[in-house]
Amino acid sequence: MKQFNKEIATELKAEQSQVFPYWKGRVGLYALLKAMEIGKGDEVIIPAFTCVVVPNAIIYLGAKPVYVDVDKETFNTTLDKIREKTTDKTKCILIQNTFGLATEVEEIIAFAKSKNIPTIEDCTHGFGGTYNGQPNGTFADASFFSTQWNKPFSTGVGGFVYLKNTAYLAKLNEINKDLVSPSSKEKFILSVLIKSRKLLLNPFTYWTLLKLYRFLSKTGLVVGSSTKEEIEGIEMPKGYFKGFSTVQAKAGIKNLKSLHQTLLLRKSNSKKYSEFLKSEGKTFVTQSLEENHSFLKYPILVKDREKFKTLAEKSSINLGDWFVSMIHPIEKNLELWHLDSDEFPIARGISEKILNLDTDTKTIDKVLNFLAQHKEEIL
Ligand SMILES: Cc1ncc(COP(=O)(O)O)c(C=O)c1O
């Protein structure tokens, strides 16, 4: 595990003692919020376009997630919108680099500093990428990352924290003493999944395996992205505060080796998507955003999502359905998570139309042909 931390620290140009791995990225967020002493009555600002595990971590501590609408071009929050939602109760501002794009990071942090509010970067999509030439996740007081299946590099499930502001170091170390170890069963299942994924997953098996994995995750039969409790309610699940394992560290060290090569592929494929979408008058990621984008996924907007997914499945094209709801994957009872979707028309509109293209594909021409064939379906 030391080796894993060391390699992450090198990548972030940081000290190893400031890197903390966890069973999942969300656990790292929870630990950070706790180290920042966020609790009852406090408010934490987050985007209205995220994963439900983000508001969950806040709610588990008795605090309240306060949502901010996103910008229609970047899918990220802006300083102006954050400022409007900042109150005396705001005790943390979270900045997310959605799909790998970091925007207005320095401006938001400067504003937060002026108000004495700590900041956390949600870099679950952005590891390895840069913002204005510096590694993502090295701007705010702290950042957390995910190394779950489809993230910049994978440990199966997993994640880590980089704590830049050492004022929280002692507290975080103290909190981490309560981490439980993953069970032998969990480690065994995870190692089988890591091995079989490599052997079995390809464009022809993608849709069948995705459906199977999601079904098994829901039933709790495999180690999944989210447990049933996390998506059905707001109670902290038993065993949530879980530490990292050697199974994850081993996979991570191996997969880290191709990180930069994959990042280059992601950027070059995404350029091709942009060129195509632009030439067809569709929504695309503008060139001015490319430098700060590591393109973990390439977002597209479609007229009829279910129809488009069926077409992709028929043509053996992988498609991601990340953030098809504002607090993915929750579609009902949003008020449980303090979210009123009417308040956030942009995030809601995007979440109703979004799908995501793979950017690490080695068969980009096949995907481009598919897009050209079904361009009437793209917005
Ligand atoms: C924006 C965002 N934040 C946080 C997370 C949580 O990461 P993890 O699954 O490692 O807990 C995810 C998961 O994909 C995410 O998309």
The ligand as an SDF file (V2000), in Angstrom:
LIG
                    3D

 16 16  0  0  0  0  0  0  0  0999 V2000
  -18.9160   12.9950   -9.3170 C   0  0  0  0  0  0  0  0  0  0  0  0
  -18.6800   11.8060   -8.4570 C   0  0  0  0  0  0  0  0  0  0  0  0
  -18.3420   12.0030   -7.1670 N   0  0  0  0  0  0  0  0  0  0  0  0
  -18.0970   10.9640   -6.3520 C   0  0  0  0  0  0  0  0  0  0  0  0
  -18.1580    9.6670   -6.7970 C   0  0  0  0  0  0  0  0  0  0  0  0
  -17.8620    8.5470   -5.8370 C   0  0  0  0  0  0  0  0  0  0  0  0
  -16.7270    7.7990   -6.1380 O   0  0  0  0  0  0  0  0  0  0  0  0
  -16.6190    6.3170   -5.5630 P   0  0  0  0  0  0  0  0  0  0  0  0
  -17.5160    5.4580   -6.4010 O   0  0  0  0  0  0  0  0  0  0  0  0
  -15.1870    5.9280   -5.7070 O   0  0  0  0  0  0  0  0  0  0  0  0
  -17.0610    6.3730   -4.1650 O   0  0  0  0  0  0  0  0  0  0  0  0
  -18.5130    9.4060   -8.1180 C   0  0  0  0  0  0  0  0  0  0  0  0
  -18.6120    8.0210   -8.5770 C   0  0  0  0  0  0  0  0  0  0  0  0
  -18.5020    7.6780   -9.6900 O   0  0  0  0  0  0  0  0  0  0  0  0
  -18.7830   10.5080   -8.9830 C   0  0  0  0  0  0  0  0  0  0  0  0
  -19.1320   10.3210  -10.2590 O   0  0  0  0  0  0  0  0  0  0  0  0
  1  2  1  0
  2  3  1  0
  2 15  2  0
  3  4  2  0
  4  5  1  0
  5  6  1  0
  5 12  2  0
  6  7  1  0
  7  8  1  0
  8  9  2  0
  8 10  1  0
  8 11  1  0
 12 13  1  0
 12 15  1  0
 13 14  2  0
 15 16  1  0
M  END
$$$$
